[in-house]
Every structure is written in structure tokens, then in C-alpha cells.
Amino acid sequence: MPASRYTGAFPVVAVDAMTGYPLTGKDGDERVSTETQLKRGFRSLRQKSSEKHFDSLITQKGTESILAIVHLDGNNLSMRIRRLMEDEKLQGASYEACVERMRQISANIREKFQATYAAMERYLMDWVRSDANQVLDKRGNPRYLRKIIVAGDDVTFVCNAQVALSLVEFFVKDISGKTMFGEETGENLKEYGFSVCAGITYINSHFPFSTGYQVAEACCENAKHRAKTAEHMGSNDRVGSWVDFQICRNVQAGDLDLHREKNYVTGDGRRLLRRPYYISSGLPGEEMDEKNQAYDMGKFRRELHYFADGRKFPRSQVKELRNTYPYGVKEMDRLVVFLRSRGRRLPDGTDEAFDADGTAKWYDALEIMDYDTDMREGDGQDADQD
């Protein structure tokens, strides 16, 4: 719908010379219209962990101008809220008691997600300032993150593309140790602990934000769809944390399903994408870890580090693998045989580029490896120990 406009000035009303609208407020000693006041107030975004301009978040202008829009959403909160409100202790309780519990639950959700976001900011800033990452610090002291919204379990932010996946992993592990009600220990964590699904869109810094956000939401929904299938869920309808991602090179990616159907299926009908991926909560005895090994983020990380290791795969051959995948099984088999003759083996030691169900084994890692830096200590050197 068209944006509403402020009422124009009457002949007897003082007007703003810039906009022609009535003077309604002050900027210091200067009287200004509402529009001018809001535009000048935009400068307040320049805070410790926030940037006005997306160009300030990129690694280096002219070298890499890729950003990530990250959208996270909590899983099954309404179902667990209903359980809490149907608690036997509340049966026959007064209206005031029920309202008080509802307010307590809402406050817990808001405070826990805000606390995790703040912890993520500190984690990022510590990493940026560390000596091990000076190679990325090309702007003196860059800010890699801009918050868009943190409202309850709905979180959206824009960040440097290189850190997006690592920030999602940190967010998942931190929020998984918190609960919406009661103590943050034992069975209560399993019953009322948080899990989230995330969608990441990788875009150029001048790409239309609305389209990028639409794709991030679609990726999040795609992650939720897999997370809520019976074969991936835990006991008592518990849902794990999953992440999906998409590189947007043009606005046609706005319809995610159609875009993937056209661009991520080979001529012989094989699927190139395995994502979404499961992110373990890191809690002891997590039953979903074993059920979702095939889509485990730790396994995906090891694949990323394998292809990034120039001793195992030269850069040119990594690109050739990625570019050959869309041609299908025959072309991939021919390439794999050639690589084997040169002493190059695929990460699992086999010569199979596709799974038995027709899904590409390595395309996700090959496509995303240039857009990701592992923020863990040693920049992924410990990844093989996961």
C-alpha cells in the first residue's frame, strides 16, 4: 500500500523550508518538521555495534562486497506456552494468576533472546579484535553487524557474509541453554528449552533488501519444514535447530522454491542441494544428534575445511568440481576419475559424487566455501575433532 503522508501546512502554520510540512518538533534549537526530525534521528543508528550503511559491513570495497541477511525464529513456542497455561497448578486459578504467568513467559522469551543476541555481539567483537583475524580488519576497526529487529523469538540482522554461519551456530548453542520457564537444568531444558531455525541470504551490499529478506524468511521456513518432520524430531515432539542458506545473484531468487527447481536440479534429475543442516544444541545426551547425523553442521564444516585445504584440493580443481556438478552424473564421474588419477580424493574417500537418493554430496560446501570463515579458535583447525 502507498505510504501515508503527513498533513500539509495551513496558511497560518509555520513550515519547514526543506519539506514544506508543519514545524512539529526541535532538533537542538532549530524547529523542524516530523519528517526532518526522523531523518536526522537516523544518525542515532551509529552506535557501538550498529552501522548506518551496509557498505560499512563488507570486508573490503572492490574486493568482496557480500553481506548476509539472517532471519531466526523460535520453534514450537506456542505449543509449549499452551502446555504451561494448561498446567494442573493453574486449574481453578484466578484470571489474575493466569495473566501473571503469561506475562512471565513473555518476559522470559524477550529477555533470553535479547541476552543471546548481546552475547553474540560480544563474541563477534572479540573475534574481530583478535590478532588471529587481522587479515579481515582492513577498515581499521570494522563493524560486522547491524541489528534489524529483536522482538521476542523473532530475530533479524545483517552482517558480513564471512561470519553469518558462525554467528547462527553461536546463537543456537547459546539460546539452547536457556528456557522459557523454570530452571535451566535437566528435564526442564528438554521440555521448555529454546530451539530456533534460521535462514541466511547472501547478497551484494546493493542488492534489494526486501527481496533478500523474503528469501531469508523462505529459507527459515524450509528449515522449519525439515525440522518438524517425524524422522528428525526428538521425543515429546521436540524440534531441533536447523539452518538453510541461499546465494542471491538476482531478484529471480525471490521465489525460492521456483528458483531452486530451475537452477539446482541437473539435466538427469539429480538434486544439487542437501540443505537445510542440523545444528546440535551441544547439550549432553541430545537424542536428535544421532538421528540427524546425515545433515549435521559439524560434518558440513569438515567438508568445508577439506575443500579449503589447498594441499588436498587446488583452488582450480575445487571450482571445476562446483561447475561440473550441474551437468549431472556422467560428467561428474568423468571428473572424479581424472582427479583420482592426480591423487585427489573426495572427503569420504569414495568416488561417488551423489548419494543413493540422487542428491549431490558436496555441492553445498563447494558453493558456500567462498562466503564463510569459521570463527572458532584456530579458524577451523580443530574442526576435524568435532
Residue pairs with C-beta under 8 A, 6 or more apart in sequence:
6 21
6 22
6 33
6 34
6 35
7 22
8 20
8 21
8 22
9 15
9 20
9 21
9 22
10 22
13 22
13 23
14 22
14 23
14 31
15 21
15 22
15 23
15 33
16 22
16 23
16 32
16 33
16 35
16 36
18 32
18 33
18 36
19 33
19 35
19 36
21 33
21 34
21 35
21 36
22 33
23 31
23 32
23 33
24 32
24 33
24 34
24 37
25 31
25 32
25 33
25 34
25 37
26 32
26 37
27 36
27 37
27 40
32 40
42 52
43 52
45 51
45 52
45 146
46 52
49 121
49 125
49 143
49 145
49 147
50 143
50 145
50 146
50 147
51 57
51 143
51 145
51 146
54 67
54 146
54 158
54 205
54 206
55 61
55 65
55 205
56 139
56 142
56 143
57 67
57 142
57 143
57 144
57 145
57 146
57 158
57 159
57 160
57 205
58 64
58 65
58 66
58 67
58 160
58 205
59 66
59 136
59 138
59 160
59 162
60 138
60 139
64 161
65 204
65 205
65 206
66 160
66 161
66 202
66 203
66 204
66 205
66 371
67 158
67 159
67 160
67 161
67 202
67 203
67 204
67 205
68 158
68 159
68 160
68 161
68 163
68 164
68 200
68 201
68 202
68 203
68 371
69 156
69 157
69 158
69 200
69 201
69 203
69 209
69 212
69 213
69 215
69 216
70 155
70 156
70 157
70 158
70 159
70 164
70 167
70 168
70 198
70 199
70 200
70 216
71 155
71 156
71 198
71 199
71 200
71 213
71 216
71 217
71 219
71 220
72 153
72 154
72 155
72 156
72 168
72 171
72 196
72 197
72 198
72 199
72 220
73 153
73 154
73 155
73 196
73 197
73 198
73 220
73 224
74 109
74 113
74 152
74 153
74 154
74 194
74 195
74 196
75 194
75 195
75 196
75 197
75 224
75 227
75 228
75 239
75 240
75 241
76 195
76 228
76 237
76 239
77 109
77 153
77 180
79 237
80 180
80 191
80 192
81 102
81 105
81 180
84 101
84 105
84 180
84 181
84 192
85 98
85 101
85 102
90 97
90 98
90 101
104 181
105 180
105 181
106 152
108 179
108 180
108 181
109 152
109 153
109 180
110 151
110 152
112 175
112 178
112 179
112 180
112 194
113 150
113 152
113 153
113 155
113 175
113 194
114 150
115 178
116 171
116 174
116 175
116 178
117 147
117 150
117 155
117 157
117 171
119 170
119 174
120 167
120 170
120 171
120 174
121 145
123 167
123 170
123 375
124 144
124 145
124 159
124 163
124 167
124 375
127 133
127 163
127 375
128 136
128 137
128 141
128 142
128 144
129 141
132 378
132 379
133 379
136 142
136 162
136 373
142 160
144 159
144 160
144 163
145 157
145 158
145 159
145 160
145 163
145 167
146 157
146 158
146 159
147 157
148 156
148 157
148 158
149 155
149 156
153 194
153 196
155 171
155 196
156 213
156 216
159 167
161 202
161 371
161 372
162 371
162 372
162 373
163 373
163 375
164 200
164 202
164 245
164 371
164 372
165 200
165 243
165 245
165 368
165 372
166 372
166 373
166 374
166 375
166 376
167 375
168 198
168 200
168 243
168 279
169 279
169 297
170 375
171 196
171 198
172 195
172 196
172 198
172 241
172 243
172 279
172 281
173 279
173 280
173 281
173 282
175 194
175 195
175 196
176 189
176 193
176 194
176 195
176 241
176 281
176 282
176 283
177 184
177 189
177 193
177 281
177 282
177 283
178 184
178 193
178 194
179 188
179 189
179 192
179 193
179 194
180 192
180 193
180 194
181 188
181 192
182 188
182 192
184 193
189 283
190 234
190 236
190 238
191 236
193 281
193 283
195 227
195 238
195 239
195 240
195 241
195 281
196 241
197 220
197 223
197 224
197 227
197 241
197 242
197 243
197 276
198 219
198 220
198 223
198 241
198 242
198 243
198 244
199 215
199 216
199 217
199 218
199 219
199 220
199 221
199 222
199 223
199 243
199 244
199 245
199 246
200 216
200 219
200 243
200 244
200 245
200 246
201 212
201 213
201 215
201 216
201 219
201 245
201 246
201 248
202 245
202 246
202 247
202 248
202 368
202 371
203 212
203 248
207 248
208 251
211 248
211 251
211 253
211 254
212 248
214 254
215 246
215 248
215 253
215 254
215 256
218 246
218 256
218 257
219 243
219 244
219 245
219 246
219 256
219 276
220 244
222 244
222 256
222 276
223 242
223 243
223 244
223 276
224 239
224 242
226 232
226 242
226 276
226 295
227 233
227 239
227 240
227 241
227 242
227 276
227 278
228 239
231 291
232 240
232 278
232 288
232 291
232 292
232 295
233 239
233 240
233 288
234 240
234 286
234 287
234 288
234 291
235 287
238 288
240 278
240 279
240 280
240 281
240 288
240 292
241 278
241 279
241 280
241 281
242 276
242 277
242 278
242 279
242 295
243 275
243 276
243 277
243 279
243 297
244 275
244 276
244 277
245 275
245 368
246 253
246 256
246 259
246 260
247 367
247 368
247 371
252 259
253 259
260 273
264 271
264 272
264 273
265 271
265 272
266 272
266 325
266 326
266 327
266 328
266 329
267 326
267 327
267 328
268 328
268 329
268 330
269 358
270 328
270 329
270 354
270 358
270 359
270 360
271 358
271 359
271 360
272 325
272 326
272 359
272 360
272 363
273 359
273 360
273 363
273 364
274 295
274 359
274 360
274 361
274 363
274 364
275 295
275 364
276 295
277 295
277 296
277 297
277 300
277 364
278 288
278 292
278 295
278 296
278 297
279 297
280 286
280 288
280 289
280 296
280 297
280 298
289 296
293 299
298 383
298 386
299 386
300 364
300 365
301 374
301 380
301 383
301 386
302 347
302 383
302 384
302 386
303 347
303 362
303 364
303 365
304 365
304 368
304 369
304 372
304 374
304 380
305 374
305 380
305 383
305 384
306 312
306 313
306 347
306 365
307 313
307 318
307 321
307 347
307 362
307 365
307 366
307 369
308 369
308 380
312 344
313 321
313 344
317 339
317 342
317 344
318 366
318 369
320 335
321 335
321 339
321 362
321 366
322 363
322 366
322 367
324 331
324 332
324 335
325 332
325 353
325 360
325 362
325 363
325 366
329 353
329 354
332 353
332 354
333 351
333 353
336 346
336 351
336 353
337 351
339 345
340 351
346 352
346 353
346 361
346 362
347 362
348 361
352 361
353 360
353 361
353 362
354 360
354 361
355 361
373 379
374 380
374 383
376 382
376 383
